[in-house]
């Protein structure tokens, strides 16, 4: 069974009682009829689903911004660490170079001293040899 109401208006809203009778018996059903303005219905639904869609879009944009910011922060930290490591390496190499120069100067001074002593020793030996002869 079905009830078909044509050209319905919003003034037709309300409670209805439907009675069906045949040779086997009868049936009574009470129901509420609500008339929905399709234009208003679609506007409300569009607003509702549009709001959800805009909310999801904003969430995606914020999530993307957060990820980009996080990536940039990590990259900045990595660059600072590399720079720090490079600065430490350069500082360490400069100290090593200073130590090598210092050691070289000490060696040069030692060699000069030994050379002077050798020259002095040779002149003493010559002097002794000359005095003997």
C-alpha positions as CSV (number, residue, x, y, z in Angstrom):
1,X,0.0,0.0,0.0
2,X,1.1,3.5,-0.6
3,X,-0.3,7.0,-0.2
4,X,0.5,9.5,-2.9
5,X,-0.1,13.2,-2.3
6,X,0.3,15.5,-5.3
7,X,1.0,19.2,-5.3
8,X,1.8,19.3,-1.6
9,X,2.3,22.6,0.2
10,X,3.9,23.5,3.5
11,X,0.4,24.1,4.9
12,X,-0.3,20.3,4.5
13,X,2.1,19.5,7.3
14,X,0.6,17.7,10.3
15,X,-0.6,14.3,11.6
16,X,-2.7,12.1,9.5
17,X,-4.6,8.9,10.1
18,X,-4.8,6.4,7.3
19,X,-7.5,3.7,7.4
20,X,-7.6,0.7,5.0
21,X,-10.5,-1.7,4.9
22,X,-11.0,-4.8,2.8
23,X,-12.8,-8.1,3.1
24,X,-10.0,-9.5,5.2
25,X,-10.0,-6.8,7.8
26,X,-8.9,-3.2,8.4
27,X,-5.8,-1.4,9.4
28,X,-5.3,2.1,10.9
29,X,-2.0,3.9,10.8
30,X,-1.2,7.3,12.3
31,X,1.8,9.3,10.8
32,X,3.3,12.7,10.7
33,X,3.7,14.5,7.4
34,X,6.6,17.0,7.2
35,X,7.0,19.1,4.1
36,X,10.6,20.1,3.3
37,X,11.3,23.1,1.2
38,X,13.8,21.7,-1.2
39,X,15.5,25.0,-1.9
40,X,16.0,25.6,1.8
41,X,17.0,22.0,2.4
42,X,19.7,22.1,-0.3
43,X,21.0,25.4,1.0
44,X,21.3,24.1,4.5
45,X,22.9,20.9,3.3
46,X,25.3,22.8,1.1
47,X,26.2,25.0,3.9
48,X,26.7,22.1,6.3
49,X,28.8,20.0,3.9
50,X,30.6,23.1,2.6
51,X,31.6,23.9,6.2
52,X,32.9,20.4,6.7
53,X,34.9,20.6,3.4
54,X,36.4,24.0,4.3
55,X,37.3,22.7,7.8
56,X,39.1,19.7,6.3
57,X,40.9,21.9,3.8
58,X,42.0,24.3,6.6
59,X,43.2,21.3,8.6
60,X,45.3,20.1,5.6
61,X,46.8,23.5,5.1
62,X,47.7,23.9,8.8
63,X,49.2,20.4,8.8
64,X,51.2,21.1,5.7
65,X,52.5,24.4,7.3
66,X,53.4,22.6,10.5
67,X,55.3,19.9,8.5
68,X,57.2,22.5,6.4
69,X,58.1,24.5,9.6
70,X,59.3,21.3,11.3
71,X,61.4,20.4,8.2
72,X,62.9,23.8,8.1
73,X,63.7,23.8,11.8
74,X,65.4,20.3,11.5
75,X,67.4,21.5,8.5
76,X,68.4,24.7,10.4
77,X,69.6,22.5,13.3
78,X,71.5,20.2,10.9
79,X,73.2,23.2,9.3
80,X,74.1,24.7,12.6
81,X,75.6,21.4,13.8
82,X,77.6,21.1,10.6
83,X,78.7,24.7,10.9
84,X,79.6,24.0,14.6
85,X,81.5,20.9,13.6
86,X,83.3,22.7,10.8
87,X,84.2,25.6,13.2
88,X,85.5,23.0,15.8
89,X,87.4,21.2,13.1
90,X,89.0,24.5,11.8
91,X,89.8,25.5,15.3
92,X,91.4,22.1,16.0
93,X,93.4,22.2,12.7
94,X,94.6,25.8,13.6
95,X,95.8,24.6,17.0
96,X,97.6,21.6,15.4
97,X,99.2,24.0,12.9
98,X,100.3,26.3,15.7
99,X,101.8,23.3,17.5
100,X,103.6,22.1,14.4
101,X,105.0,25.6,13.8
102,X,106.1,25.8,17.4
103,X,107.7,22.3,17.2
104,X,109.4,23.3,14.0
105,X,110.7,26.5,15.5
106,X,112.0,24.5,18.5
107,X,113.7,22.0,16.2
108,X,115.2,24.9,14.1
109,X,116.4,26.5,17.3
110,X,117.8,23.2,18.5
111,X,119.6,22.7,15.2
112,X,121.0,26.2,15.2
113,X,122.2,25.6,18.8
114,X,123.8,22.3,17.8
115,X,125.3,23.9,14.7
116,X,126.8,26.7,16.8
117,X,128.1,24.2,19.3
118,X,129.7,22.2,16.5
119,X,131.3,25.3,15.1
120,X,132.6,26.3,18.5
121,X,133.8,22.7,19.1
122,X,135.6,22.8,15.7
123,X,137.2,26.1,16.4
124,X,138.4,24.8,19.8
125,X,139.8,21.7,18.1
126,X,141.6,23.9,15.5
127,X,142.9,26.1,18.2
128,X,144.2,23.0,20.1
129,X,145.7,21.6,16.9
130,X,147.3,24.9,16.0
131,X,148.7,25.2,19.5
132,X,150.2,21.7,19.4
133,X,152.0,22.3,16.2
